[in-house]
Amino acid sequence: MKMKPYEHPPALYPYREWSLGEDTYEEEHNQRSESVFALGNGYIGMRGNFEEGYHGTAGTTVAGNYLNGFYDSEPIVYPEGAYGLPAVNQSMLNVTEARIIGLEIEGHTFRMDSGKVHSFRRWLDMQTGLLHREVEWESPAGQRVKLAIRRMVCLRHKHLAAIDYAVTALNFAGTLQFVSALDGEIRRAEASADPRLGSGGGEPSLLPEDSGYDEAAGVLWMRQRTRHTRFALLTAASHRLQAASGRALERRLDGQRISAGYAAEVQRGETVILTKYITYHTSKDYPEEELRDRSAGVLEMAARCGFNGLADEQRAYLDRFWAHTDVEIKDDPALQQGIRFNLFQLLQSTGRDGVTNIAAKGLTGEGYEGHYFWDTEMYMLPFFTYTQPEIARKLLEFRYATLDRARERAAELSQKGALYPWRTIDGSENSAYFPAGTAQAHINADIAYGIKQYVQATGDVDFLVSQGAEILFETSRFWADLGFFNPARGGAFCINGITGPDEYTAIVNNNAYTNLMVQDQLNYAYETSLLLEREYPADYERLRQAIGLTDGEADRWKEAAYRMFIPFDEELGIYAQDDTFLSKQKWDFEHTPADKYPLLLHFHPLVIYRHQVLKQADLVMAMFLLGDKFRLVDKIRNYQYYEPLTTHDSSLSPCIHSIISAEIGDLAAAYGYFDRTVRMDLDDINRNAKDGLHMAAMAGSWMSIVNGFGGLRQVDGMLCFNPALPEQWQSFRFKVTAGSQLLDVSIDGEAAVYTLLEGSGLQIKHRGQPVLLLPQQPVSLPLARQLEAVIFDLDGVITDTAELHYQAWQALADELGIPFSRAKNERLKGVSRKESLDIVLEDSPLKLTAAERLALAEKKNASYRQQLEQLTPADVLPGVMELLDSLAQCGIVCGLASASLNAQLILQRLGIAGRFQAIADPAALQKGKPDAEIFLTAAELLGVPPRCCIGVEDAAAGIAAIKAAGMQAVGIGSREHLGAADLLLSSTAELTVEKLLALFGDSGQGKRQ
């Protein structure tokens, strides 16, 4: 792993399964805690600031209140402009501070930095959705009070937040005074050189217009307007004072701050409560003339419900949420807390109205300026699709609502169809750096993938017909126009001048991820056109007329998909990230100090672009999303090449590597990447949680569990599972929704248990086998790894033809007059005939053409085959026949993984051809040993997962191939050469079925009996 070394720091917050808390207040961690204690409801977001304000060191706080989709725009200034660059940048605004409640005890102002704090607790309860703070404080004059403050942003009421502020006099009788305020003067964040933070600085974006106090309703209100977009914002607050003798004080207007005061006389032990209800409404959502009435209506409703009534609603809402989404990890409170925190924050930050989305930092901070990215469809949308499909649909409806903007953007780039923006709020492109912005056109295919996944998972064809198809068709038009059938590539369809997910490689031709995703999109768009034409002819005709869809247009999409160029390197046997990536120099990781990561903050982009180095998963991401297009050996080979080149400087990367690691059988790596992802913000791994939380990584932690360890894939709408339990866990469980049916999946070391909690019946697959689930009838399927197949090498394992090989090679060498020895012959074990010839000729001065080399190889083989005619069953090595008999009795199948092109002939001469149910054809392989392909091919032919196989070899290259395939390895030979084997035997005579079963901890008779 080139990932920066990571060890869990001491817990920043105590491990609690259903809450996040702190028991002491430390100023140095204030800004980070403001992010993690943030509350939201998908529209309003409030950072975890104190009601009384912050009085610590300057630069260690961001008092943040945000409205999803509410923004101002400013011109982007380019010292050197170019046609088609975005003209304006939109920024989510930090809006009116309405949480302010000041407290005075007998004239002494409560502040965390004055008087004496006797105790402090703050906790976020993820079951109730409330943020609590309890403080026992003593004034400089000795009066002691206990504060119990509860805050919520109402999940059921888009425009409402509430604070319940209770004060108990502990050792005195006297006067308490409360000052509740709205403050419209918002300081913008300072400009930063970190591109992840946004522009910052500049003049205020919210301009004051009017404010006042409604005596009749007891409401403070303030109206402001955005400087450039001219949206109106109305902020209002009402109050309820619960006290034996309370009274209102005067209202004050001080600049952009308006306040109302309340006083109460208290006796010792008496409690006074001020409840504050806060609303935000904007003209972006409603006609401006309606804002006052709408605000008043929400405040009246809140007063009728009361804080406790709203809290009951909040709890009921979250009970339903957790019933469909909860993930349980037994006996690991750190990871349990991490995953629940992540899912809770995803809910809080996601727009649910069809006109907003989910920003990279959600509603927790100003990083990335509140912009929406591809993160939505590739990371957040899957979580909602499989747990809260109604929210998933709203996220996709946002893309439909902004389709016209995408059409306009494509036209600006001289292309047909629609191109969605890389980063946006209202649907227009906001990325000023086009190599890592507009050039990432793969966002079109990402959105198409999200539509396909959603429709197949939910069965919501209504969305496809009414909105999704139009998105698919317009974005497919873009691809058909952008790409071309390239004569230089044999007429293959090529897409040039784009950037894939890896932002450390920009403006390339034929990015493999992009081309693969576009291929999938074009096929789906074609299939959708057929579906609409066949089953929804009226809707199809409406859409055809609306967008001018021409005859044969969908056929051209199909042709482009069929002829799509996917770069592949034959020598390495891997997919090239793009046309030129593999020709670049590899990055010097060894001499890059840890403090130079992330690279983007320490090296010019051109320096990075010249090297083989990845910011995040690219081709590896495609292997996850489009897994059925790759064989297991492709996934292993490509992962092993790209993983060491990946810095994971993007928080989106580790979770994808975790998923693929789990799929290829490397559970240790999968767990390591997951461990890093799930507590990325709680442990502040990237040291920037203060700027807002990493929403995509949070969703990625759910994917790591469900898609990684749960092995969930969706194939033609069917849920398919291939679960595996990390050794660090006793068990885990999760829930997924398919259509309207709710499935519970529980996994431990022995079995996977599938229970249909809601629904009439569901067909799934478990490790490739169909399973029908009926309501409330758990189905338990074993997971314990058992021996199902043994895959043998031939030479030195079944028989010994090494001497015959040696004699044939020696005869050829003598004929050519070149030296050859038994030592060199040892190097030929387990390698192909072509590679063997290269070794034989390596000291030769002969200059041979490819044709001449082929002739020599054939000559050697003819000599060797002549000698093979002498083989008889007596040449089977000691112990092998007995082992084959025992395996057959146990129902354990056998395969052959030999590099010999004469394997069939040899087995026939030995009289054991019928003992092998599968023989891998070495001529069909892309790479020989030590590559895993030959053993994986044999396992695939046998229909047995690699983890249930044993490989038997006598060569180091073969042992390496077995291990790379994820199998147990048995070596026949010396420890010097075969030390990596799981079981080492000096000869085949020692091979017994009992020893093989013991590798699986099994003394029984194997799985297939």
Phi, psi and omega in degrees: 000128173270001175301139180304137183306138183223127171231141180301126174286169172305148185302123175285331178225139181304144180284112177224133191293327185240009180211165175234126185214168171219142185253357174220156178255125179233119185301325184296338180256011188301311187293325176296316180294329175301324179287311188286337177265020179291148174241154178194169177224021181092342177239302176270136173232132179232122174292166186277048179282157178281149180296327182278356181095177183243134184234024181269200183296137179300142178087005181244025176209150167226106177283106191240129170226125189229150174240121183301126177083357179265121192213165165239162181234148178225149178299140173272124181264117178253118174303324174230106184274176176203158181297138173085358176289145179304139184270331183227155175243135177259142178227130172299134187267144166277115191259186186314131176279108184247002184274357191296122170222112176264150182230132173238134177247107181052043176086355180259125184280129176289123175214145181292342183258009177226173185061211180225128177267112180277326176205153181212130173220138172220135179209146176256116182266115185276354174270331180256341182074023180250143171259122182251146169219128176237127182225131169254119191229143178242129180287165177302337180268000174101355177288131180249137179227156171245124178258131174233105188246128176241139180227143173216150165248118196287120181289335180267350183230104190307323191257010192239137168227160183211149177229133176244113191242102184253133180234127179246127176281119186268325188222021184204165167242138183175206186245132171253139175234134177246141174234113178257135187220158165245131181236116183265000180268103185252126176277129177281151178298149177293148177296146183224151176281349179284115183296347181280348187265335182100183191284313179064183177062198175080182183280160181301144180266337179256121183253135182288143175238314183196158175202164180180187180228122179274103185301316185296320183265348183067042188240128167277139177215156180212133177245132179227169180220140179289145188297314188254318182279343175065029173283142174268142177235125174247119176249135181218156179213136173243166188221154171222121179257124177251103182206152179295325180216078180253157179208153176275146177253186183291155173267148181228144173238117183230097184065238179263020181242126177239137186220158174229139182250155178219145179229151178211136173273133183233148170261163178303131180085355182274148181244136175242138182234127170250121177253133183236127176251134188236135175231148172232129174224143182227157177284355172290333183258330186220159172303140187301325183290348180267352191297316183297314182294320180296316179298315181298320179298318180293318181294322177295318177299317181297318180296322178294318181289323188075163183299317182293324176295318176296322179295323177296317176300317181298316180297318180295320178299315182287329174302316179292321179299309183291332178297337181253347189235344192299141174242130181245131174238112189287133172061030172223080186298331180294311181285328177298313177298318183299313184290321179292320177301317182297315182292323177297316181292326176299315178300316184294333189257356189263125177296140184233025185244001179082353178239357173234171186224215177228123184281162182302325177254013180061223177245036186249350182182177189259007175302140182061014169060024178076019183279150173264140182234190172295345179311323184302301186288327186271338185236304185283318184303317179303320178301312182288325178302319185264001179227321182225071188299334179293327175288320178303316180299319180297323177297321178287328177298329175301319179295324177291321180296336182252016182297323179299322177297322179293324175297317180298321181293319178299318179297322178299329180266015177063034180238157175278167174077222185220140174233117179286150182286151177289318176221137189198168165237311183257007178109351177265153183291133180241002183274117180276346181252091190296331179301327178247022180231261182305328180294344178276059181296348178303345178301329175302311181290329177296317178295318178299319178298318179298321177296313181299313180298316181297312183296317180292324182284327187256339187074016182280073180291336178303317178296318180301315184290317188276331185222314188299319183298321180296320175298313181301314185292317182290322178286331176291324174301320179301313182294318180298328180276324182288317181277174179204158177277109193269114178301329180290346177247029179068028180083010178291152180278121185242148177236115187250158172068044179230170178238134177274192179301329181285107183279002173269005176222118190228152175053071183238169174259135173057056169298124188300316179303310183299311183297321179293317180292321178294319177303315179296317180297313183297321176296318181292321177298319178297313180297323179293321178297321178294319180300311181296316182296325184277315190251342181227060188300323180294317179293322179296317180293320176302313181293319181300318179291319185296321184251002178069037180293126185261159177299136177085354182295315179295327177297324179291328175296317180299318180294318179298320178296316182296324184259017182300134178274124177241110184296133183218136179259111184295322184294315180276341181071030181230161172283132177282139180300327174198187186298332188238355188305315186287349178270356182274161175287140178287145178297143181273084181293324185301326184252022175257111183297154182301329182281003176262007174257145356291145184302326186297341179266359186227352181224142176299144180307323182295326177297316181293316184299337183279356188240160167279096178203139183243140173282325185202173181301133180235276175299325178298325176295318178298324180294331175283309186293322185243048188303330182287353177270356184236137170285161179302320180296326177296318181295317179296312185295315181290320179297317182294335178278313189275335182300315180292346181265000188258124182277337188059033175292345172263136179292349180280350192274312188304324183294324180292320176295326176297315182296313181291323176302317179296320183293324182271005172095004180264078185291333179295313178294321179300316180293320180299316179292320178296316181303323179287327185281317193291333178242032182303319181269322181295327176263000179050050186298320181271004177059030178220023176299336179301335182271359182128161186271158185267092187297317182295321178294324177298313176295325179297330178293324174294317178298321180300323179283307189284311180277331181276282183288330176280341177066026183288128168225150177252118181241110182052040177087350180267138176280125180238132184239142173221073191284154175211141184257120174300145184294341180284346185250150170276321180192164171209161178211154178208170180234144174223151179250131175235116189062233177256018185252135184254124183245132174257131180238121180239129186230128171228193185289344184255323189205160167253130181244122180252126180230122177276105184280324179222138178127174185259342181163139185218130176264126176231178170235138176242113182050044174087351183259132180292142180223128176261123180256133176248155186305131173057028177239093183300140175243120182255126181236131187294146178243344184305132182288127180230151181288121179242338183207147172240129182245120187257147159283174183256291183295127178083358181235311177266315177213171180244094175259010182301321180294322178294319176299314182300315181296322179292318178292321179297319179297319180293318180296319179299319181296324181275349180073035180239152183288147175208145184217166177295329178297316178293326180299327179299330182286347182275351183296128173081002180250164185287167180298318180297315180293324177298317179298321178300320180292317180300322185269001189295334178260009185269141175280356184294137175254104187245142175283168178299321179295320180292322178295317179299320180295321179294319179297319179293325180294315178299317183295323178298318179296318181294316181297328178298318181289331181297334180299342181278348184292146176222169177306338179292344182272000172293134185293154183305137175086344187289315182299317179298320179295317180297322177296315182295319179298317179298320180295330180273359181074022180264123185277163184235143175227164180239132178232076183246142176284354183285129175283355181253017187301316180300315180298317182296314180297323178295315180297327180279349179077024183233017182302325181287351181279349185248122182278347179206139176230117179289134180273109183295336180291340183267000185276148173280323182220145178268183177301143015274011174295152186280353194303317187294322179286323177293324177296316178298318179296319179297318178297327179280343183074031183239133177295144183306325183293347178255020182241153168242137173251141180240125187216159175240006182236148181300321179297324179291318177299317179299321179295318179297314181296321179296332179280355180081025180252164171283139185247130173248125181255138175248104182152210187263152178297330181304320183260337189236031185297340182280353183292148176286331176222126182244126179236148183282335180205164179295338180298338181273351182288122175223157179295329179297318179294324178292316179297328181296334177297336179259010182065030186239120176258006181274212190248019179087165189282328193269004182298000000 
